[in-house]
Amino acid sequence: MSVSVIEQAKIQAQVLVPLVKALQAELGEARANALVRKALGDLYRGFGEEFWKTKNETENKTDLGKAVSSAFKTYARDDALAYDIVEQTADTFAFDVTRCAYAEFYKALGEPELGFLLVCTADFATAEGFGPDVRLTRTQTIMQGASHCDFRYRRDAGGSQ
């Protein structure tokens, strides 16, 4: 039985939250956060690359909406996220997260800013791993106090990878 992403995040938080707080105390918040973003960004970009490679060995690479929808279901498993799909095409996957167990968990810890750093910033690095023609925009998150997270994945015009 595999451990869901939400359970992995809770387990990782037991180590990462005190580690990041210690780094912030030693290096200052801005420098520590930049270091964490870089280290985790490299890790999540690699996850995105591996997912994209695996997905495209078994399915048609041209359907961005289908591929990103499939990846997102992994993060939503075990009722971790409630979301509404806004648009799904071969070049787009747009959705709004309306409930986020990741945000609920980090808010219960009293650490929503670390939740944003450790969980939400991973979304952009993972999207970078999907290839240079895939763009993610997001203007707000539940973790930062918004009513919903607005994810918009789009393929650049003329791209097919």
Buried (B, 14 or more C-beta within 10 A) or exposed (E): EEEBBBEEBBEEBEEBBEEBBEBBEEEEBEEBBEBBBEEBBEEBBEBBBEBBEEBBEEEEBBBBBBBBBBBBEEBBBEEBBEBEEEEBEBBBBBBBBEBBBBBBBBBEEEBBBBBBBBBBBBBBBBBBBBBEBBBBEBEEBBBEEBEBBBBBBBBEEEBEE
